[in-house]
């Protein structure tokens, strides 16, 4: 039954995200296409990826990735920041404009965490955190969601 419980939680988070994306379209506030919204989620989750890292994650060609990134840069949702260690390399950095635009999506995550803090004991919360960390770091090695941004000036990847 663990698989069913995990699938339900995962599905509910996905559905909430989709609802937020489509709600933007219904309110005519959307300045991002659905595909661009997903691209932004990937960039945010990865931290400050390069275009190559972004294209590798999505398994799309680098020119296709560059095209998508160019549109996001033009709309002001992503900046390309030159690496201090390798001047040929640029990292994709999510702008405050995007963070403000999609703040509601991450508000739900905070709501769930706050509810968990009310419902569970500190010991249970510590165990849940330990288990989720193991799932993320050990059981899902093929998906990297953060990297060291230390060579980027003033850039710290974070959730909204």
N, CA and C atoms as a LAMMPS dump frame, in Angstrom:
ITEM: TIMESTEP
0
ITEM: NUMBER OF ATOMS
480
ITEM: BOX BOUNDS ff ff ff
-5.0000000000000000e+02 5.0000000000000000e+02
-5.0000000000000000e+02 5.0000000000000000e+02
-5.0000000000000000e+02 5.0000000000000000e+02
ITEM: ATOMS id mol type element x y z
1 1 1 N 0.802 -1.194 0
2 1 2 C 0 0 0
3 1 3 C 0.853 1.27 0
4 2 1 N 2.146 1.139 0.293
5 2 2 C 3.035 2.296 0.259
6 2 3 C 3.049 2.921 -1.125
7 3 1 N 3.061 2.071 -2.152
8 3 2 C 3.091 2.598 -3.52
9 3 3 C 1.848 3.43 -3.817
10 4 1 N 0.701 2.985 -3.346
11 4 2 C -0.534 3.727 -3.575
12 4 3 C -0.531 5.057 -2.826
13 5 1 N -0.072 5.049 -1.581
14 5 2 C -0.038 6.273 -0.784
15 5 3 C 0.929 7.288 -1.397
16 6 1 N 2.094 6.809 -1.815
17 6 2 C 3.083 7.693 -2.428
18 6 3 C 2.548 8.255 -3.741
19 7 1 N 1.912 7.413 -4.543
20 7 2 C 1.348 7.854 -5.819
21 7 3 C 0.262 8.907 -5.618
22 8 1 N -0.54 8.742 -4.576
23 8 2 C -1.596 9.725 -4.307
24 8 3 C -1.004 11.092 -3.962
25 9 1 N 0.012 11.106 -3.112
26 9 2 C 0.644 12.373 -2.735
27 9 3 C 1.284 13.02 -3.958
28 10 1 N 2.021 12.236 -4.727
29 10 2 C 2.672 12.748 -5.938
30 10 3 C 1.63 13.308 -6.912
31 11 1 N 0.56 12.58 -7.111
32 11 2 C -0.504 13.005 -8.029
33 11 3 C -1.161 14.296 -7.547
34 12 1 N -1.397 14.41 -6.251
35 12 2 C -2.02 15.626 -5.734
36 12 3 C -1.129 16.849 -5.936
37 13 1 N 0.175 16.697 -5.745
38 13 2 C 1.087 17.813 -6.009
39 13 3 C 1.077 18.178 -7.498
40 14 1 N 1.079 17.174 -8.362
41 14 2 C 1.031 17.449 -9.808
42 14 3 C -0.257 18.165 -10.18
43 15 1 N -1.376 17.662 -9.686
44 15 2 C -2.659 18.272 -10.018
45 15 3 C -2.744 19.716 -9.524
46 16 1 N -2.221 19.967 -8.356
47 16 2 C -2.216 21.338 -7.858
48 16 3 C -1.382 22.229 -8.777
49 17 1 N -0.225 21.749 -9.197
50 17 2 C 0.614 22.529 -10.108
51 17 3 C -0.115 22.79 -11.431
52 18 1 N -0.715 21.764 -12.004
53 18 2 C -1.44 21.932 -13.272
54 18 3 C -2.581 22.936 -13.113
55 19 1 N -3.275 22.856 -11.985
56 19 2 C -4.369 23.789 -11.722
57 19 3 C -3.842 25.226 -11.707
58 20 1 N -2.689 25.432 -11.076
59 20 2 C -2.095 26.765 -11.035
60 20 3 C -1.727 27.249 -12.438
61 21 1 N -1.13 26.382 -13.246
62 21 2 C -0.734 26.757 -14.602
63 21 3 C -1.96 27.131 -15.424
64 22 1 N -2.961 26.285 -15.409
65 22 2 C -4.138 26.541 -16.223
66 22 3 C -4.982 27.689 -15.675
67 23 1 N -4.939 27.921 -14.388
68 23 2 C -5.637 29.056 -13.796
69 23 3 C -5.066 30.368 -14.342
70 24 1 N -3.761 30.392 -14.573
71 24 2 C -3.135 31.585 -15.164
72 24 3 C -3.71 31.85 -16.56
73 25 1 N -3.91 30.791 -17.328
74 25 2 C -4.48 30.953 -18.663
75 25 3 C -5.928 31.432 -18.584
76 26 1 N -6.69 30.878 -17.653
77 26 2 C -8.095 31.253 -17.514
78 26 3 C -8.244 32.726 -17.123
79 27 1 N -7.291 33.212 -16.333
80 27 2 C -7.341 34.606 -15.896
81 27 3 C -6.657 35.546 -16.887
82 28 1 N -6.151 34.978 -17.978
83 28 2 C -5.453 35.741 -19.014
84 28 3 C -4.237 36.48 -18.486
85 29 1 N -3.639 35.93 -17.417
86 29 2 C -2.429 36.509 -16.864
87 29 3 C -1.195 35.774 -17.379
88 30 1 N -1.414 34.711 -18.101
89 30 2 C -0.291 33.875 -18.511
90 30 3 C 0.554 34.583 -19.558
91 31 1 N 1.828 34.674 -19.269
92 31 2 C 2.769 35.172 -20.261
93 31 3 C 3.697 34.052 -20.69
94 32 1 N 3.507 32.889 -20.108
95 32 2 C 4.294 31.712 -20.461
96 32 3 C 3.372 30.669 -21.072
97 33 1 N 3.879 29.974 -22.085
98 33 2 C 3.133 28.84 -22.607
99 33 3 C 3.242 27.703 -21.597
100 34 1 N 2.457 26.674 -21.786
101 34 2 C 2.527 25.52 -20.889
102 34 3 C 3.908 24.889 -20.935
103 35 1 N 4.475 24.738 -22.121
104 35 2 C 5.816 24.155 -22.25
105 35 3 C 6.843 25.044 -21.554
106 36 1 N 6.713 26.364 -21.724
107 36 2 C 7.639 27.282 -21.052
108 36 3 C 7.505 27.173 -19.534
109 37 1 N 6.286 26.98 -19.054
110 37 2 C 6.068 26.809 -17.612
111 37 3 C 6.822 25.583 -17.106
112 38 1 N 6.734 24.492 -17.853
113 38 2 C 7.456 23.288 -17.451
114 38 3 C 8.967 23.498 -17.532
115 39 1 N 9.422 24.212 -18.546
116 39 2 C 10.86 24.525 -18.655
117 39 3 C 11.325 25.325 -17.446
118 40 1 N 10.522 26.289 -17.031
119 40 2 C 10.878 27.101 -15.872
120 40 3 C 10.948 26.254 -14.61
121 41 1 N 10.031 25.326 -14.469
122 41 2 C 10.055 24.436 -13.314
123 41 3 C 11.342 23.609 -13.287
124 42 1 N 11.769 23.139 -14.462
125 42 2 C 12.991 22.348 -14.553
126 42 3 C 14.199 23.204 -14.169
127 43 1 N 14.277 24.404 -14.718
128 43 2 C 15.408 25.293 -14.413
129 43 3 C 15.439 25.61 -12.924
130 44 1 N 14.297 25.937 -12.35
131 44 2 C 14.229 26.244 -10.924
132 44 3 C 14.666 25.042 -10.09
133 45 1 N 14.188 23.865 -10.448
134 45 2 C 14.525 22.66 -9.689
135 45 3 C 16.003 22.305 -9.795
136 46 1 N 16.592 22.56 -10.955
137 46 2 C 18.002 22.204 -11.157
138 46 3 C 18.953 23.186 -10.484
139 47 1 N 18.475 24.324 -10.079
140 47 2 C 19.346 25.32 -9.458
141 47 3 C 19.753 26.348 -10.478
142 48 1 N 20.936 26.249 -10.971
143 48 2 C 21.472 27.175 -11.988
144 48 3 C 22.155 26.36 -13.086
145 49 1 N 21.365 25.597 -13.859
146 49 2 C 21.999 24.719 -14.863
147 49 3 C 22.554 25.511 -16.04
148 50 1 N 23.464 24.886 -16.749
149 50 2 C 23.886 25.423 -18.036
150 50 3 C 22.846 24.979 -19.062
151 51 1 N 22.917 25.549 -20.261
152 51 2 C 21.983 25.124 -21.313
153 51 3 C 22.191 23.647 -21.617
154 52 1 N 23.449 23.202 -21.624
155 52 2 C 23.74 21.787 -21.895
156 52 3 C 23.139 20.888 -20.816
157 53 1 N 23.275 21.278 -19.549
158 53 2 C 22.7 20.482 -18.463
159 53 3 C 21.173 20.448 -18.564
160 54 1 N 20.588 21.584 -18.904
161 54 2 C 19.145 21.669 -19.089
162 54 3 C 18.691 20.751 -20.222
163 55 1 N 19.39 20.802 -21.361
164 55 2 C 19.006 19.963 -22.5
165 55 3 C 19.217 18.483 -22.188
166 56 1 N 20.276 18.161 -21.452
167 56 2 C 20.512 16.767 -21.065
168 56 3 C 19.414 16.257 -20.138
169 57 1 N 18.988 17.096 -19.198
170 57 2 C 17.936 16.685 -18.265
171 57 3 C 16.643 16.363 -19.018
172 58 1 N 16.298 17.223 -19.985
173 58 2 C 15.053 17.026 -20.721
174 58 3 C 15.212 16.099 -21.923
175 59 1 N 16.456 15.718 -22.194
176 59 2 C 16.782 14.861 -23.339
177 59 3 C 16.276 15.472 -24.643
178 60 1 N 16.593 16.776 -24.807
179 60 2 C 16.298 17.481 -26.052
180 60 3 C 17.619 18.009 -26.605
181 61 1 N 17.636 18.384 -27.872
182 61 2 C 18.864 18.88 -28.476
183 61 3 C 19.254 20.222 -27.857
184 62 1 N 20.541 20.51 -27.871
185 62 2 C 21.017 21.788 -27.345
186 62 3 C 20.431 22.961 -28.128
187 63 1 N 20.344 22.908 -29.476
188 63 2 C 19.699 24.019 -30.188
189 63 3 C 18.226 24.21 -29.796
190 64 1 N 17.504 23.121 -29.593
191 64 2 C 16.112 23.212 -29.152
192 64 3 C 16.043 23.858 -27.772
193 65 1 N 16.929 23.445 -26.883
194 65 2 C 16.974 24.027 -25.54
195 65 3 C 17.319 25.511 -25.62
196 66 1 N 18.288 25.854 -26.455
197 66 2 C 18.703 27.254 -26.593
198 66 3 C 17.547 28.112 -27.102
199 67 1 N 16.754 27.569 -28.007
200 67 2 C 15.58 28.275 -28.536
201 67 3 C 14.575 28.556 -27.413
202 68 1 N 14.297 27.542 -26.595
203 68 2 C 13.352 27.701 -25.492
204 68 3 C 13.885 28.714 -24.47
205 69 1 N 15.182 28.617 -24.18
206 69 2 C 15.807 29.525 -23.219
207 69 3 C 15.762 30.96 -23.733
208 70 1 N 16.015 31.142 -25.015
209 70 2 C 16.001 32.479 -25.611
210 70 3 C 14.654 33.159 -25.397
211 71 1 N 13.582 32.422 -25.568
212 71 2 C 12.242 32.969 -25.355
213 71 3 C 12.042 33.354 -23.897
214 72 1 N 12.525 32.522 -22.984
215 72 2 C 12.381 32.799 -21.554
216 72 3 C 13.208 34.011 -21.132
217 73 1 N 14.378 34.181 -21.749
218 73 2 C 15.214 35.35 -21.479
219 73 3 C 14.511 36.608 -21.983
220 74 1 N 13.973 36.534 -23.207
221 74 2 C 13.267 37.687 -23.782
222 74 3 C 12.074 38.107 -22.93
223 75 1 N 11.4 37.142 -22.33
224 75 2 C 10.233 37.446 -21.498
225 75 3 C 10.631 37.892 -20.094
226 76 1 N 11.921 37.793 -19.761
227 76 2 C 12.409 38.262 -18.475
228 76 3 C 12.305 37.279 -17.328
229 77 1 N 12.141 35.99 -17.633
230 77 2 C 12.007 34.991 -16.584
231 77 3 C 13.314 34.275 -16.257
232 78 1 N 14.291 34.368 -17.158
233 78 2 C 15.585 33.719 -16.969
234 78 3 C 16.674 34.697 -17.373
235 79 1 N 17.783 34.647 -16.647
236 79 2 C 18.983 35.385 -17.032
237 79 3 C 20.085 34.365 -17.278
238 80 1 N 20.959 34.69 -18.215
239 80 2 C 22.133 33.858 -18.447
240 80 3 C 23.309 34.559 -17.773
241 81 1 N 23.922 33.877 -16.796
242 81 2 C 25.015 34.44 -16.018
243 81 3 C 26.297 33.686 -16.349
244 82 1 N 27.316 34.439 -16.748
245 82 2 C 28.585 33.834 -17.142
246 82 3 C 29.299 33.261 -15.922
247 83 1 N 29.825 32.057 -16.074
248 83 2 C 30.559 31.395 -15.012
249 83 3 C 31.878 32.119 -14.772
250 84 1 N 32.261 32.267 -13.518
251 84 2 C 33.546 32.883 -13.199
252 84 3 C 34.696 31.9 -13.401
253 85 1 N 34.401 30.604 -13.333
254 85 2 C 35.466 29.611 -13.474
255 85 3 C 35.683 29.18 -14.917
256 86 1 N 34.641 29.195 -15.735
257 86 2 C 34.756 28.848 -17.152
258 86 3 C 33.981 29.889 -17.94
259 87 1 N 34.692 30.863 -18.477
260 87 2 C 34.076 32.016 -19.138
261 87 3 C 33.255 31.635 -20.376
262 88 1 N 33.413 30.412 -20.871
263 88 2 C 32.63 29.96 -22.029
264 88 3 C 31.246 29.471 -21.626
265 89 1 N 31.058 29.281 -20.352
266 89 2 C 29.845 28.654 -19.844
267 89 3 C 28.907 29.695 -19.227
268 90 1 N 27.613 29.527 -19.482
269 90 2 C 26.594 30.403 -18.902
270 90 3 C 25.604 29.554 -18.114
271 91 1 N 25.233 30.055 -16.953
272 91 2 C 24.242 29.378 -16.118
273 91 3 C 22.9 30.079 -16.252
274 92 1 N 21.843 29.296 -16.185
275 92 2 C 20.488 29.827 -16.278
276 92 3 C 20.001 30.143 -14.87
277 93 1 N 19.606 31.384 -14.662
278 93 2 C 19.187 31.839 -13.342
279 93 3 C 17.758 32.351 -13.434
280 94 1 N 16.903 31.827 -12.581
281 94 2 C 15.504 32.239 -12.532
282 94 3 C 15.442 33.651 -11.941
283 95 1 N 14.696 34.531 -12.591
284 95 2 C 14.589 35.913 -12.119
285 95 3 C 13.502 36.06 -11.061
286 96 1 N 13.534 37.184 -10.399
287 96 2 C 12.496 37.486 -9.407
288 96 3 C 11.131 37.583 -10.077
289 97 1 N 11.103 38.019 -11.323
290 97 2 C 9.836 38.115 -12.058
291 97 3 C 9.138 36.755 -12.086
292 98 1 N 9.902 35.684 -12.342
293 98 2 C 9.295 34.349 -12.352
294 98 3 C 8.886 33.948 -10.935
295 99 1 N 9.751 34.215 -9.976
296 99 2 C 9.443 33.851 -8.594
297 99 3 C 8.144 34.513 -8.144
298 100 1 N 7.958 35.759 -8.506
299 100 2 C 6.725 36.471 -8.155
300 100 3 C 5.532 35.881 -8.909
301 101 1 N 5.735 35.553 -10.181
302 101 2 C 4.679 35.05 -11.041
303 101 3 C 4.112 33.725 -10.539
304 102 1 N 4.98 32.869 -10.043
305 102 2 C 4.549 31.538 -9.623
306 102 3 C 4.632 31.299 -8.125
307 103 1 N 4.614 32.346 -7.347
308 103 2 C 4.705 32.19 -5.89
309 103 3 C 3.593 31.305 -5.341
310 104 1 N 2.412 31.357 -5.944
311 104 2 C 1.277 30.565 -5.463
312 104 3 C 1.515 29.072 -5.53
313 105 1 N 2.259 28.625 -6.517
314 105 2 C 2.526 27.194 -6.648
315 105 3 C 3.29 26.66 -5.448
316 106 1 N 4.187 27.471 -4.91
317 106 2 C 5.006 27.022 -3.791
318 106 3 C 4.373 27.341 -2.452
319 107 1 N 3.375 28.192 -2.478
320 107 2 C 2.629 28.469 -1.26
321 107 3 C 1.926 27.192 -0.798
322 108 1 N 1.457 26.398 -1.745
323 108 2 C 0.774 25.144 -1.41
324 108 3 C 1.726 24.183 -0.685
325 109 1 N 2.957 24.105 -1.143
326 109 2 C 3.941 23.245 -0.487
327 109 3 C 4.139 23.681 0.957
328 110 1 N 4.253 24.978 1.174
329 110 2 C 4.405 25.498 2.537
330 110 3 C 3.171 25.169 3.371
331 111 1 N 1.997 25.256 2.773
332 111 2 C 0.762 24.924 3.484
333 111 3 C 0.786 23.476 3.958
334 112 1 N 1.213 22.579 3.091
335 112 2 C 1.269 21.154 3.453
336 112 3 C 2.29 20.928 4.57
337 113 1 N 3.432 21.587 4.473
338 113 2 C 4.456 21.446 5.514
339 113 3 C 3.936 21.979 6.846
340 114 1 N 3.267 23.128 6.815
341 114 2 C 2.694 23.682 8.047
342 114 3 C 1.662 22.74 8.65
343 115 1 N 0.842 22.124 7.812
344 115 2 C -0.152 21.162 8.305
345 115 3 C 0.526 19.945 8.926
346 116 1 N 1.611 19.496 8.305
347 116 2 C 2.351 18.352 8.85
348 116 3 C 2.945 18.692 10.214
349 117 1 N 3.446 19.918 10.363
350 117 2 C 4.024 20.344 11.646
351 117 3 C 2.972 20.376 12.742
352 118 1 N 1.732 20.678 12.388
353 118 2 C 0.646 20.685 13.362
354 118 3 C 0.199 19.262 13.707
355 119 1 N 0.249 18.382 12.722
356 119 2 C -0.314 17.03 12.863
357 119 3 C 0.647 16.03 13.499
358 120 1 N 1.95 16.147 13.191
359 120 2 C 2.925 15.138 13.615
360 120 3 C 3.845 15.655 14.718
361 121 1 N 4.36 14.718 15.478
362 121 2 C 5.308 15.062 16.541
363 121 3 C 6.646 15.47 15.921
364 122 1 N 7.467 16.196 16.681
365 122 2 C 8.797 16.552 16.166
366 122 3 C 9.625 15.319 15.778
367 123 1 N 9.461 14.24 16.527
368 123 2 C 10.195 13.01 16.213
369 123 3 C 9.742 12.423 14.875
370 124 1 N 8.42 12.405 14.658
371 124 2 C 7.888 11.9 13.388
372 124 3 C 8.324 12.784 12.221
373 125 1 N 8.323 14.09 12.436
374 125 2 C 8.762 15.014 11.384
375 125 3 C 10.235 14.801 11.056
376 126 1 N 11.044 14.581 12.09
377 126 2 C 12.472 14.328 11.863
378 126 3 C 12.663 13.038 11.074
379 127 1 N 11.892 12.012 11.398
380 127 2 C 11.98 10.742 10.677
381 127 3 C 11.508 10.909 9.238
382 128 1 N 10.422 11.667 9.027
383 128 2 C 9.925 11.923 7.676
384 128 3 C 10.984 12.66 6.862
385 129 1 N 11.603 13.664 7.46
386 129 2 C 12.658 14.408 6.767
387 129 3 C 13.817 13.483 6.399
388 130 1 N 14.21 12.629 7.335
389 130 2 C 15.293 11.672 7.075
390 130 3 C 14.924 10.744 5.92
391 131 1 N 13.709 10.227 5.934
392 131 2 C 13.276 9.309 4.894
393 131 3 C 13.194 9.999 3.532
394 132 1 N 12.66 11.211 3.495
395 132 2 C 12.572 11.941 2.228
396 132 3 C 13.96 12.278 1.69
397 133 1 N 14.888 12.594 2.574
398 133 2 C 16.263 12.876 2.156
399 133 3 C 16.893 11.626 1.545
400 134 1 N 16.671 10.485 2.148
401 134 2 C 17.196 9.223 1.606
402 134 3 C 16.57 8.934 0.248
403 135 1 N 15.253 9.122 0.133
404 135 2 C 14.584 8.898 -1.146
405 135 3 C 15.197 9.81 -2.203
406 136 1 N 15.352 11.086 -1.878
407 136 2 C 15.869 12.061 -2.84
408 136 3 C 17.327 11.81 -3.213
409 137 1 N 18.167 11.592 -2.222
410 137 2 C 19.608 11.512 -2.472
411 137 3 C 20.101 10.122 -2.875
412 138 1 N 19.474 9.093 -2.332
413 138 2 C 19.976 7.746 -2.586
414 138 3 C 19.123 6.94 -3.569
415 139 1 N 17.817 7.083 -3.484
416 139 2 C 16.933 6.243 -4.288
417 139 3 C 16.563 6.869 -5.631
418 140 1 N 16.936 8.136 -5.826
419 140 2 C 16.641 8.82 -7.089
420 140 3 C 17.922 9.451 -7.658
421 141 1 N 18.981 8.653 -7.819
422 141 2 C 20.264 9.226 -8.235
423 141 3 C 20.272 9.774 -9.658
424 142 1 N 19.336 9.343 -10.489
425 142 2 C 19.342 9.785 -11.885
426 142 3 C 18.795 11.196 -12.072
427 143 1 N 18.202 11.763 -11.041
428 143 2 C 17.649 13.115 -11.136
429 143 3 C 18.373 14.018 -10.146
430 144 1 N 19.117 14.979 -10.703
431 144 2 C 19.799 15.983 -9.874
432 144 3 C 18.963 17.251 -9.876
433 145 1 N 18.7 17.802 -8.701
434 145 2 C 17.878 19.011 -8.669
435 145 3 C 18.593 20.236 -8.13
436 146 1 N 19.834 20.119 -7.767
437 146 2 C 20.556 21.311 -7.341
438 146 3 C 22.021 21.127 -7.666
439 147 1 N 22.705 22.237 -7.736
440 147 2 C 24.138 22.201 -7.984
441 147 3 C 24.765 23.331 -7.209
442 148 1 N 26.082 23.343 -7.158
443 148 2 C 26.798 24.35 -6.402
444 148 3 C 26.885 25.647 -7.197
445 149 1 N 26.194 26.69 -6.742
446 149 2 C 26.214 27.957 -7.475
447 149 3 C 27.331 28.882 -7.024
448 150 1 N 28.358 28.349 -6.353
449 150 2 C 29.365 29.198 -5.733
450 150 3 C 30.145 30.052 -6.726
451 151 1 N 30.176 29.658 -8.002
452 151 2 C 30.902 30.473 -8.977
453 151 3 C 30.01 31.529 -9.622
454 152 1 N 28.76 31.633 -9.152
455 152 2 C 27.85 32.635 -9.695
456 152 3 C 27.715 33.784 -8.701
457 153 1 N 27.889 35.007 -9.154
458 153 2 C 27.837 36.142 -8.23
459 153 3 C 26.423 36.375 -7.695
460 154 1 N 26.274 36.234 -6.376
461 154 2 C 25.014 36.559 -5.739
462 154 3 C 23.842 35.682 -6.103
463 155 1 N 24.093 34.478 -6.597
464 155 2 C 23.004 33.606 -7.019
465 155 3 C 22.922 32.408 -6.088
466 156 1 N 21.781 32.255 -5.463
467 156 2 C 21.551 31.109 -4.587
468 156 3 C 20.253 30.451 -5.03
469 157 1 N 20.314 29.247 -5.633
470 157 2 C 19.084 28.578 -6.015
471 157 3 C 18.234 28.292 -4.79
472 158 1 N 16.961 28.56 -4.902
473 158 2 C 16.04 28.306 -3.792
474 158 3 C 14.645 28.189 -4.37
475 159 1 N 13.795 27.597 -3.575
476 159 2 C 12.39 27.584 -3.976
477 159 3 C 11.819 28.956 -3.72
478 160 1 N 10.695 29.214 -4.338
479 160 2 C 10.043 30.512 -4.201
480 160 3 C 9.801 30.763 -2.769
